[in-house]
Amino acid sequence: MGRFDGKVVLLTGAGQGLGAAAMKLFAREGAAVVGTARRDAKVQAVIDELKQEGDYQFLAVHQDVSLREDWEKVVKAAVEKFGKIDILVNNAAQVTNTDILHCTEEEVLNVFKTNALSIILGIQTVMPEFEKLGKGVVVNVNSLAGIVSGDADGGSAPYSASKGAGRSLTKHAAYYLASKNVRVNSVHPGPIATPMLEKALEENPAVAARVKEYNPLPPYVSGAEDVANAILFLASDEAACITGAELVVDCGHLVM
């Protein structure tokens, strides 16, 4: 039996990287997964890959998480397909590499809409389904950039600010939704290993040495599955008494 047998998970940003890794782990643990992304073909590609493993339950839906009408569409599709929603994972994110002196109003607003407004819209839209069940779980995928700056935020003022907002929203929602038996927690990953990052570290020994200095725990950069496992823990019944928590997955960055 899987940890999520009989559960329905709504996961945004499911088409690649961390979202794809989380989608695979939830499915392998028995969940029916509604994966969304602006490019839903990418989500479908993950589904097609998993279909080679077994008879998992999926639904791929196009979604712009900054639009209320898209949230309403996704929730309706999920309920029509699977009858309910037990877990919401807010994973979709947007990054811009501009510091406090160079970011534009448009960049700030666009990043905030994807990284912070989406959390509000997601919770507001999914809550009626949680209330029907008498319980629910929300996991917000945040970032070290919501806690510290420097290397952790990549020099992006809009990203740092939006992730700080996501951190505060998690605390706010955890408090105000506790009476409705809804848990709200956040995961704060540091850098996540991708082929592009691994190649960059291999080609730049000085940067690789800096990563090891500031992230002292091997393997120094987390894998997507390492972070996905943290998401699954907070979404599971094993975390039944945890809400408002910040689970950091950073190879020791914050101990410095």
MIDOSE-1310 file (N, C-alpha, C; in nm, 2 decimals, decimal comma, always signed):
residues 256
mgrf	+0,08/-0,12/+0,00/+0,00/+0,00/+0,00/+0,09/+0,13/+0,00; +0,04/+0,23/-0,07/+0,11/+0,35/-0,07/+0,07/+0,45/+0,03; +0,15/+0,55/+0,06/+0,11/+0,65/+0,17/+0,00/+0,73/+0,12; -0,03/+0,74/-0,01/-0,13/+0,83/-0,06/-0,24/+0,76/-0,13
dgkv	-0,26/+0,63/-0,10/-0,37/+0,56/-0,16/-0,50/+0,63/-0,13; -0,58/+0,65/-0,24/-0,71/+0,71/-0,22/-0,71/+0,87/-0,22; -0,59/+0,93/-0,22/-0,58/+1,07/-0,21/-0,57/+1,13/-0,35; -0,62/+1,25/-0,36/-0,61/+1,33/-0,49/-0,52/+1,45/-0,46
vllt	-0,42/+1,47/-0,54/-0,32/+1,58/-0,53/-0,33/+1,67/-0,65; -0,35/+1,80/-0,62/-0,34/+1,90/-0,72/-0,20/+1,97/-0,71; -0,12/+1,95/-0,82/+0,02/+1,99/-0,82/+0,05/+2,09/-0,93; +0,09/+2,21/-0,90/+0,12/+2,31/-1,01/+0,26/+2,30/-1,04
gagq	+0,29/+2,35/-1,16/+0,43/+2,35/-1,21/+0,49/+2,21/-1,22; +0,40/+2,12/-1,27/+0,43/+1,97/-1,27/+0,51/+1,92/-1,39; +0,54/+2,01/-1,49/+0,60/+1,96/-1,61/+0,74/+1,94/-1,62; +0,82/+1,98/-1,52/+0,96/+1,96/-1,52/+1,02/+1,98/-1,39
glga	+1,15/+1,94/-1,37/+1,23/+1,96/-1,25/+1,16/+1,91/-1,13; +1,15/+1,99/-1,02/+1,09/+1,95/-0,90/+0,95/+1,90/-0,91; +0,87/+1,97/-0,99/+0,73/+1,94/-1,01/+0,72/+1,80/-1,07; +0,80/+1,77/-1,17/+0,79/+1,63/-1,23/+0,83/+1,53/-1,13
aamk	+0,94/+1,56/-1,05/+0,98/+1,46/-0,95/+0,88/+1,43/-0,85; +0,81/+1,54/-0,80/+0,70/+1,52/-0,70/+0,58/+1,45/-0,76; +0,55/+1,47/-0,89/+0,44/+1,40/-0,95/+0,47/+1,25/-0,96; +0,59/+1,22/-0,99/+0,63/+1,08/-1,00/+0,62/+1,01/-0,86
lfar	+0,67/+1,08/-0,76/+0,67/+1,02/-0,62/+0,53/+1,00/-0,57; +0,44/+1,11/-0,59/+0,30/+1,10/-0,54/+0,23/+0,98/-0,61; +0,26/+0,96/-0,74/+0,19/+0,86/-0,82/+0,24/+0,72/-0,77; +0,37/+0,71/-0,74/+0,42/+0,58/-0,70/+0,37/+0,54/-0,56
egaa	+0,33/+0,65/-0,48/+0,28/+0,62/-0,35/+0,12/+0,61/-0,35; +0,06/+0,60/-0,47/-0,08/+0,57/-0,48/-0,17/+0,69/-0,50; -0,12/+0,81/-0,51/-0,21/+0,92/-0,53/-0,26/+0,94/-0,67; -0,38/+0,99/-0,69/-0,42/+1,04/-0,82/-0,37/+1,18/-0,83
vvgt	-0,30/+1,22/-0,94/-0,23/+1,35/-0,95/-0,29/+1,43/-1,06; -0,33/+1,55/-1,03/-0,37/+1,65/-1,13/-0,25/+1,74/-1,14; -0,18/+1,73/-1,25/-0,06/+1,81/-1,28/-0,09/+1,92/-1,37; -0,05/+2,04/-1,33/-0,08/+2,16/-1,42/+0,05/+2,23/-1,45
arrd	+0,04/+2,31/-1,56/+0,15/+2,39/-1,61/+0,10/+2,48/-1,72; +0,18/+2,58/-1,75/+0,14/+2,66/-1,87/+0,16/+2,58/-2,00; +0,26/+2,49/-1,99/+0,28/+2,40/-2,11/+0,24/+2,26/-2,06; +0,11/+2,23/-2,07/+0,06/+2,11/-2,02/+0,11/+1,99/-2,10
akvq	+0,17/+2,01/-2,22/+0,23/+1,90/-2,30/+0,34/+1,84/-2,22; +0,41/+1,93/-2,14/+0,52/+1,88/-2,06/+0,47/+1,79/-1,95; +0,36/+1,82/-1,89/+0,30/+1,74/-1,79/+0,26/+1,60/-1,85; +0,20/+1,61/-1,97/+0,16/+1,49/-2,04/+0,28/+1,40/-2,07
avid	+0,39/+1,46/-2,10/+0,51/+1,38/-2,12/+0,56/+1,30/-2,00; +0,54/+1,37/-1,88/+0,58/+1,30/-1,76/+0,48/+1,19/-1,73; +0,35/+1,21/-1,76/+0,25/+1,11/-1,75/+0,28/+0,99/-1,84; +0,31/+1,02/-1,96/+0,34/+0,91/-2,06/+0,46/+0,83/-2,02
elkq	+0,56/+0,89/-1,96/+0,68/+0,82/-1,90/+0,63/+0,73/-1,79; +0,55/+0,78/-1,70/+0,51/+0,70/-1,59/+0,41/+0,58/-1,63; +0,34/+0,60/-1,73/+0,25/+0,49/-1,78/+0,33/+0,37/-1,82; +0,46/+0,38/-1,84/+0,55/+0,26/-1,87/+0,57/+0,18/-1,75
egdy	+0,55/+0,25/-1,63/+0,58/+0,18/-1,50/+0,46/+0,10/-1,45; +0,34/+0,17/-1,46/+0,22/+0,10/-1,40/+0,10/+0,18/-1,43; -0,01/+0,13/-1,37/-0,14/+0,19/-1,40/-0,18/+0,30/-1,30; -0,11/+0,41/-1,31/-0,13/+0,53/-1,22/-0,24/+0,62/-1,27
qfla	-0,29/+0,70/-1,18/-0,40/+0,79/-1,22/-0,36/+0,93/-1,23; -0,38/+0,99/-1,35/-0,33/+1,13/-1,38/-0,43/+1,21/-1,45; -0,41/+1,34/-1,45/-0,48/+1,43/-1,53/-0,39/+1,55/-1,56; -0,36/+1,59/-1,68/-0,28/+1,70/-1,72/-0,37/+1,82/-1,76
vhqd	-0,35/+1,94/-1,70/-0,44/+2,05/-1,73/-0,35/+2,17/-1,75; -0,38/+2,25/-1,85/-0,31/+2,38/-1,88/-0,36/+2,48/-1,77; -0,26/+2,55/-1,71/-0,30/+2,65/-1,61/-0,20/+2,76/-1,60; -0,25/+2,89/-1,60/-0,17/+3,00/-1,56/-0,21/+3,03/-1,41
vslr	-0,12/+3,00/-1,32/-0,16/+3,01/-1,17/-0,19/+3,15/-1,13; -0,16/+3,25/-1,21/-0,19/+3,39/-1,17/-0,34/+3,43/-1,20; -0,41/+3,34/-1,26/-0,55/+3,37/-1,31/-0,65/+3,29/-1,23; -0,75/+3,36/-1,17/-0,85/+3,29/-1,09/-0,93/+3,20/-1,18
edwe	-0,96/+3,24/-1,30/-1,04/+3,16/-1,38/-0,97/+3,03/-1,42; -0,84/+3,03/-1,43/-0,77/+2,90/-1,45/-0,77/+2,81/-1,33; -0,77/+2,87/-1,21/-0,78/+2,79/-1,09/-0,92/+2,72/-1,08; -1,02/+2,80/-1,12/-1,16/+2,75/-1,11/-1,17/+2,63/-1,21
kvvk	-1,11/+2,65/-1,33/-1,11/+2,55/-1,43/-1,05/+2,42/-1,39; -0,93/+2,43/-1,33/-0,85/+2,32/-1,28/-0,92/+2,24/-1,17; -0,98/+2,32/-1,07/-1,05/+2,25/-0,96/-1,17/+2,18/-1,02; -1,24/+2,24/-1,11/-1,36/+2,17/-1,17/-1,32/+2,04/-1,24
aave	-1,21/+2,05/-1,32/-1,16/+1,93/-1,39/-1,12/+1,82/-1,29; -1,05/+1,86/-1,19/-1,00/+1,76/-1,09/-1,12/+1,69/-1,02; -1,22/+1,77/-0,98/-1,34/+1,71/-0,91/-1,42/+1,62/-1,01; -1,43/+1,67/-1,13/-1,51/+1,59/-1,23/-1,44/+1,45/-1,26
kfgk	-1,30/+1,46/-1,26/-1,23/+1,34/-1,29/-1,22/+1,24/-1,17; -1,18/+1,30/-1,05/-1,15/+1,21/-0,93/-1,24/+1,23/-0,81; -1,34/+1,33/-0,82/-1,44/+1,34/-0,72/-1,40/+1,43/-0,60; -1,28/+1,47/-0,59/-1,24/+1,55/-0,47/-1,09/+1,60/-0,49
idil	-1,05/+1,68/-0,39/-0,91/+1,72/-0,39/-0,87/+1,71/-0,24; -0,77/+1,64/-0,21/-0,72/+1,62/-0,07/-0,60/+1,71/-0,04; -0,52/+1,74/-0,14/-0,39/+1,80/-0,12/-0,36/+1,90/-0,23; -0,32/+2,02/-0,19/-0,28/+2,12/-0,29/-0,13/+2,15/-0,27
vnna	-0,05/+2,14/-0,38/+0,09/+2,17/-0,38/+0,12/+2,29/-0,47; +0,15/+2,40/-0,41/+0,18/+2,52/-0,49/+0,33/+2,52/-0,53; +0,36/+2,47/-0,65/+0,50/+2,46/-0,69/+0,54/+2,55/-0,80; +0,44/+2,60/-0,88/+0,48/+2,68/-0,99/+0,55/+2,81/-0,95
aqvt	+0,65/+2,85/-1,02/+0,73/+2,96/-0,98/+0,79/+3,03/-1,11; +0,82/+3,16/-1,09/+0,89/+3,24/-1,19/+1,01/+3,31/-1,13; +1,11/+3,32/-1,21/+1,24/+3,39/-1,16/+1,28/+3,50/-1,26; +1,33/+3,61/-1,21/+1,39/+3,71/-1,30/+1,52/+3,75/-1,23
ntdi	+1,63/+3,76/-1,30/+1,76/+3,79/-1,25/+1,79/+3,94/-1,25; +1,71/+4,02/-1,17/+1,74/+4,16/-1,16/+1,74/+4,20/-1,02; +1,84/+4,28/-0,98/+1,85/+4,32/-0,84/+1,76/+4,44/-0,81; +1,78/+4,49/-0,69/+1,69/+4,60/-0,64/+1,70/+4,73/-0,71
lhct	+1,81/+4,75/-0,78/+1,83/+4,88/-0,85/+1,79/+4,87/-1,00; +1,77/+4,75/-1,05/+1,74/+4,73/-1,19/+1,61/+4,67/-1,22; +1,54/+4,61/-1,13/+1,41/+4,55/-1,16/+1,31/+4,65/-1,20; +1,22/+4,61/-1,29/+1,11/+4,70/-1,34/+0,98/+4,67/-1,26
eeev	+0,89/+4,76/-1,27/+0,76/+4,73/-1,21/+0,69/+4,61/-1,27; +0,71/+4,59/-1,40/+0,65/+4,48/-1,47/+0,70/+4,35/-1,42; +0,84/+4,35/-1,40/+0,90/+4,22/-1,35/+0,85/+4,19/-1,21; +0,85/+4,29/-1,13/+0,81/+4,27/-0,99/+0,66/+4,21/-0,98
lnvf	+0,57/+4,27/-1,06/+0,43/+4,23/-1,05/+0,42/+4,09/-1,11; +0,48/+4,06/-1,22/+0,47/+3,93/-1,29/+0,52/+3,82/-1,19; +0,63/+3,84/-1,13/+0,69/+3,74/-1,04/+0,60/+3,73/-0,92; +0,55/+3,84/-0,86/+0,46/+3,83/-0,75/+0,33/+3,75/-0,79
ktna	+0,28/+3,77/-0,90/+0,15/+3,71/-0,94/+0,17/+3,55/-0,95; +0,29/+3,51/-1,00/+0,31/+3,37/-1,01/+0,35/+3,31/-0,87; +0,43/+3,38/-0,80/+0,49/+3,32/-0,68/+0,41/+3,34/-0,55; +0,33/+3,45/-0,54/+0,26/+3,48/-0,42/+0,11/+3,49/-0,44
lsii	+0,06/+3,56/-0,54/-0,08/+3,57/-0,56/-0,14/+3,43/-0,59; -0,06/+3,35/-0,66/-0,11/+3,21/-0,69/-0,14/+3,13/-0,56; -0,07/+3,16/-0,45/-0,10/+3,08/-0,33/-0,23/+3,12/-0,28; -0,26/+3,25/-0,28/-0,39/+3,30/-0,23/-0,50/+3,24/-0,32
lgiq	-0,49/+3,25/-0,45/-0,59/+3,21/-0,54/-0,61/+3,06/-0,53; -0,50/+2,98/-0,51/-0,51/+2,84/-0,50/-0,59/+2,80/-0,38; -0,55/+2,86/-0,26/-0,62/+2,82/-0,14/-0,77/+2,86/-0,14; -0,80/+2,98/-0,19/-0,94/+3,03/-0,20/-1,02/+2,93/-0,29
tvmp	-0,96/+2,89/-0,40/-1,04/+2,80/-0,49/-1,06/+2,66/-0,44; -0,95/+2,61/-0,37/-0,96/+2,47/-0,33/-1,03/+2,45/-0,20; -1,04/+2,56/-0,12/-1,10/+2,55/+0,02/-1,24/+2,49/+0,02; -1,33/+2,52/-0,08/-1,46/+2,46/-0,07/-1,46/+2,31/-0,08
efek	-1,36/+2,26/-0,16/-1,34/+2,11/-0,16/-1,29/+2,05/-0,03; -1,20/+2,12/+0,03/-1,15/+2,08/+0,16/-1,26/+2,08/+0,26; -1,34/+2,18/+0,26/-1,45/+2,19/+0,35/-1,55/+2,08/+0,34; -1,57/+2,03/+0,22/-1,66/+1,91/+0,19/-1,60/+1,79/+0,26
lgkg	-1,47/+1,78/+0,26/-1,40/+1,66/+0,32/-1,38/+1,68/+0,47; -1,39/+1,81/+0,52/-1,36/+1,83/+0,66/-1,22/+1,84/+0,69; -1,13/+1,85/+0,59/-0,99/+1,85/+0,62/-0,92/+1,88/+0,48; -0,79/+1,92/+0,49/-0,71/+1,94/+0,37/-0,57/+1,97/+0,40
vvvn	-0,48/+1,96/+0,30/-0,34/+1,99/+0,32/-0,29/+2,08/+0,21; -0,21/+2,18/+0,24/-0,15/+2,27/+0,15/+0,01/+2,26/+0,17; +0,08/+2,24/+0,07/+0,23/+2,26/+0,07/+0,27/+2,36/-0,03; +0,33/+2,47/+0,02/+0,39/+2,57/-0,06/+0,53/+2,55/-0,08
vnsl	+0,57/+2,54/-0,21/+0,72/+2,53/-0,24/+0,78/+2,67/-0,24; +0,85/+2,70/-0,14/+0,91/+2,83/-0,13/+1,06/+2,82/-0,17; +1,15/+2,89/-0,10/+1,29/+2,89/-0,14/+1,37/+2,95/-0,02; +1,50/+2,92/-0,02/+1,59/+2,98/+0,08/+1,58/+3,13/+0,06
agiv	+1,55/+3,18/-0,06/+1,54/+3,32/-0,09/+1,43/+3,39/-0,01; +1,34/+3,31/+0,05/+1,24/+3,37/+0,14/+1,29/+3,39/+0,28; +1,41/+3,34/+0,31/+1,46/+3,34/+0,44/+1,59/+3,43/+0,45; +1,68/+3,41/+0,35/+1,81/+3,48/+0,35/+1,83/+3,53/+0,21
sgda	+1,93/+3,62/+0,20/+1,97/+3,67/+0,07/+2,11/+3,62/+0,03; +2,19/+3,70/-0,05/+2,32/+3,66/-0,09/+2,30/+3,55/-0,20; +2,39/+3,45/-0,19/+2,38/+3,34/-0,29/+2,25/+3,28/-0,30; +2,17/+3,28/-0,19/+2,04/+3,21/-0,19/+1,94/+3,26/-0,28
dggs	+1,94/+3,40/-0,30/+1,84/+3,45/-0,39/+1,88/+3,49/-0,53; +2,01/+3,45/-0,56/+2,06/+3,47/-0,70/+2,06/+3,61/-0,74; +2,05/+3,71/-0,65/+2,06/+3,85/-0,69/+1,93/+3,90/-0,75; +1,82/+3,83/-0,72/+1,69/+3,88/-0,78/+1,60/+3,94/-0,67
apys	+1,58/+4,06/-0,68/+1,49/+4,13/-0,58/+1,34/+4,08/-0,59; +1,29/+4,08/-0,71/+1,15/+4,03/-0,72/+1,13/+3,89/-0,67; +1,22/+3,80/-0,70/+1,21/+3,66/-0,66/+1,22/+3,65/-0,50; +1,32/+3,72/-0,45/+1,34/+3,72/-0,30/+1,22/+3,78/-0,23
askg	+1,16/+3,89/-0,28/+1,05/+3,95/-0,22/+0,92/+3,86/-0,23; +0,90/+3,80/-0,34/+0,79/+3,71/-0,36/+0,79/+3,59/-0,28; +0,91/+3,53/-0,26/+0,93/+3,42/-0,17/+0,91/+3,45/-0,03; +0,95/+3,58/+0,01/+0,93/+3,62/+0,14/+0,78/+3,63/+0,17
agrs	+0,70/+3,68/+0,07/+0,56/+3,69/+0,07/+0,50/+3,55/+0,09; +0,55/+3,45/+0,01/+0,50/+3,31/+0,02/+0,52/+3,26/+0,16; +0,64/+3,29/+0,22/+0,66/+3,24/+0,36/+0,56/+3,30/+0,45; +0,53/+3,43/+0,45/+0,44/+3,49/+0,54/+0,30/+3,44/+0,51
ltkh	+0,26/+3,42/+0,39/+0,13/+3,36/+0,35/+0,11/+3,23/+0,41; +0,22/+3,15/+0,41/+0,21/+3,01/+0,47/+0,17/+3,02/+0,62; +0,24/+3,11/+0,69/+0,21/+3,12/+0,83/+0,07/+3,17/+0,86; +0,03/+3,27/+0,78/-0,10/+3,33/+0,79/-0,21/+3,22/+0,76
aayy	-0,20/+3,15/+0,65/-0,30/+3,05/+0,62/-0,30/+2,94/+0,72; -0,18/+2,90/+0,77/-0,18/+2,79/+0,87/-0,26/+2,83/+1,00; -0,25/+2,95/+1,04/-0,32/+3,00/+1,16/-0,47/+3,01/+1,13; -0,51/+3,07/+1,02/-0,65/+3,10/+1,00/-0,72/+2,97/+0,95
lask	-0,65/+2,87/+0,90/-0,72/+2,75/+0,85/-0,72/+2,64/+0,94; -0,64/+2,65/+1,05/-0,63/+2,54/+1,15/-0,76/+2,50/+1,20; -0,85/+2,59/+1,23/-0,98/+2,56/+1,28/-1,07/+2,48/+1,19; -1,03/+2,48/+1,06/-1,10/+2,41/+0,95/-1,03/+2,27/+0,92
nvrv	-0,93/+2,24/+1,01/-0,86/+2,11/+1,00/-0,78/+2,11/+0,86; -0,73/+2,23/+0,83/-0,64/+2,24/+0,71/-0,50/+2,27/+0,75; -0,40/+2,19/+0,71/-0,26/+2,22/+0,75/-0,20/+2,29/+0,63; -0,11/+2,38/+0,66/-0,04/+2,46/+0,56/+0,11/+2,47/+0,60
nsvh	+0,20/+2,42/+0,52/+0,34/+2,42/+0,54/+0,42/+2,46/+0,42; +0,54/+2,49/+0,44/+0,63/+2,52/+0,32/+0,76/+2,45/+0,32; +0,81/+2,42/+0,20/+0,94/+2,36/+0,18/+1,03/+2,47/+0,12; +1,15/+2,48/+0,17/+1,25/+2,58/+0,13/+1,37/+2,52/+0,08
pgpi	+1,38/+2,49/-0,05/+1,50/+2,43/-0,11/+1,60/+2,53/-0,14; +1,73/+2,49/-0,13/+1,84/+2,57/-0,19/+1,85/+2,53/-0,33; +1,97/+2,54/-0,39/+1,99/+2,50/-0,53/+1,95/+2,36/-0,55; +1,89/+2,33/-0,67/+1,85/+2,20/-0,70/+1,93/+2,15/-0,82
atpm	+1,99/+2,03/-0,81/+2,08/+1,98/-0,92/+2,00/+1,96/-1,05; +2,04/+2,02/-1,15/+1,99/+2,01/-1,29/+2,11/+1,98/-1,38; +2,09/+1,92/-1,50/+2,20/+1,90/-1,59/+2,28/+2,03/-1,62; +2,20/+2,14/-1,63/+2,27/+2,27/-1,66/+2,36/+2,31/-1,54
leka	+2,30/+2,30/-1,42/+2,38/+2,34/-1,30/+2,50/+2,25/-1,29; +2,49/+2,12/-1,30/+2,60/+2,03/-1,28/+2,71/+2,06/-1,39; +2,67/+2,09/-1,51/+2,77/+2,12/-1,61/+2,84/+2,25/-1,58; +2,77/+2,35/-1,53/+2,83/+2,48/-1,49/+2,93/+2,46/-1,38
leen	+2,90/+2,38/-1,28/+2,99/+2,36/-1,17/+3,11/+2,28/-1,21; +3,09/+2,19/-1,30/+3,20/+2,11/-1,36/+3,30/+2,20/-1,43; +3,25/+2,30/-1,50/+3,33/+2,39/-1,59/+3,38/+2,51/-1,51; +3,34/+2,53/-1,38/+3,38/+2,64/-1,31/+3,42/+2,60/-1,17
pava	+3,55/+2,55/-1,15/+3,59/+2,50/-1,02/+3,58/+2,60/-0,91; +3,60/+2,72/-0,94/+3,59/+2,82/-0,83/+3,45/+2,83/-0,78; +3,35/+2,83/-0,87/+3,21/+2,83/-0,83/+3,17/+2,71/-0,75; +3,22/+2,59/-0,80/+3,20/+2,46/-0,73/+3,25/+2,47/-0,59
arvk	+3,37/+2,52/-0,57/+3,43/+2,54/-0,44/+3,35/+2,63/-0,35; +3,29/+2,73/-0,40/+3,21/+2,82/-0,32/+3,08/+2,75/-0,28; +3,02/+2,67/-0,37/+2,90/+2,59/-0,34/+2,93/+2,50/-0,22; +3,04/+2,43/-0,22/+3,08/+2,34/-0,11/+3,11/+2,42/+0,02
eynp	+3,16/+2,54/+0,01/+3,18/+2,62/+0,13/+3,05/+2,66/+0,19; +2,96/+2,70/+0,11/+2,83/+2,76/+0,17/+2,72/+2,65/+0,19; +2,74/+2,54/+0,13/+2,65/+2,42/+0,15/+2,74/+2,30/+0,19; +2,77/+2,30/+0,32/+2,88/+2,20/+0,37/+2,84/+2,06/+0,36
lppy	+2,72/+2,02/+0,35/+2,68/+1,88/+0,36/+2,68/+1,82/+0,22; +2,76/+1,71/+0,19/+2,75/+1,64/+0,06/+2,61/+1,59/+0,04; +2,55/+1,60/-0,08/+2,62/+1,62/-0,21/+2,63/+1,77/-0,24; +2,61/+1,86/-0,15/+2,63/+2,01/-0,16/+2,51/+2,08/-0,24
vsga	+2,46/+2,01/-0,34/+2,34/+2,06/-0,41/+2,23/+1,95/-0,40; +2,11/+1,98/-0,36/+2,01/+1,88/-0,35/+1,96/+1,83/-0,48; +1,92/+1,71/-0,49/+1,85/+1,66/-0,61/+1,70/+1,69/-0,60; +1,63/+1,69/-0,72/+1,49/+1,71/-0,72/+1,41/+1,62/-0,63
edva	+1,45/+1,49/-0,63/+1,38/+1,39/-0,54/+1,40/+1,42/-0,40; +1,52/+1,48/-0,36/+1,54/+1,51/-0,22/+1,43/+1,61/-0,17; +1,41/+1,71/-0,25/+1,31/+1,81/-0,22/+1,17/+1,76/-0,23; +1,15/+1,68/-0,33/+1,01/+1,61/-0,35/+0,98/+1,53/-0,23
nail	+1,07/+1,46/-0,17/+1,05/+1,38/-0,06/+1,00/+1,46/+0,06; +1,06/+1,58/+0,07/+1,01/+1,68/+0,18/+0,87/+1,72/+0,16; +0,83/+1,74/+0,03/+0,70/+1,78/+0,00/+0,60/+1,67/+0,04; +0,64/+1,54/+0,00/+0,55/+1,43/+0,03/+0,54/+1,41/+0,18
flas	+0,64/+1,43/+0,26/+0,63/+1,42/+0,40/+0,53/+1,52/+0,46; +0,54/+1,64/+0,42/+0,45/+1,74/+0,48/+0,31/+1,72/+0,43; +0,29/+1,66/+0,31/+0,16/+1,63/+0,26/+0,10/+1,50/+0,32; +0,18/+1,42/+0,39/+0,13/+1,29/+0,43/+0,07/+1,30/+0,57
deaa	+0,01/+1,19/+0,61/-0,05/+1,18/+0,75/+0,06/+1,17/+0,85; +0,18/+1,14/+0,81/+0,30/+1,14/+0,91/+0,32/+1,28/+0,97; +0,28/+1,38/+0,90/+0,29/+1,52/+0,94/+0,16/+1,58/+1,00; +0,07/+1,49/+1,05/-0,06/+1,53/+1,09/-0,07/+1,64/+1,19
citg	+0,04/+1,66/+1,27/+0,04/+1,76/+1,38/+0,13/+1,87/+1,34; +0,17/+1,89/+1,22/+0,26/+1,99/+1,17/+0,19/+2,09/+1,09; +0,19/+2,22/+1,12/+0,13/+2,32/+1,04/+0,21/+2,45/+1,06; +0,22/+2,53/+0,96/+0,30/+2,66/+0,97/+0,45/+2,64/+0,97
aelv	+0,50/+2,52/+0,94/+0,64/+2,49/+0,95/+0,71/+2,52/+0,82; +0,84/+2,54/+0,83/+0,93/+2,57/+0,72/+1,03/+2,45/+0,71; +1,02/+2,36/+0,62/+1,12/+2,25/+0,61/+1,22/+2,29/+0,50; +1,34/+2,31/+0,55/+1,45/+2,36/+0,47/+1,53/+2,24/+0,41
vdcg	+1,56/+2,24/+0,29/+1,64/+2,13/+0,22/+1,75/+2,20/+0,15; +1,86/+2,22/+0,21/+1,97/+2,31/+0,16/+2,11/+2,26/+0,18; +2,13/+2,13/+0,21/+2,27/+2,08/+0,23/+2,35/+2,17/+0,33; +2,28/+2,22/+0,43/+2,34/+2,29/+0,54/+2,37/+2,44/+0,52
hlvm	+2,31/+2,50/+0,42/+2,34/+2,64/+0,39/+2,31/+2,73/+0,51; +2,19/+2,70/+0,58/+2,15/+2,79/+0,69/+2,23/+2,77/+0,82; +2,31/+2,67/+0,83/+2,39/+2,65/+0,95/+2,51/+2,74/+0,96; +2,54/+2,80/+0,84/+2,66/+2,89/+0,84/+2,64/+3,02/+0,92
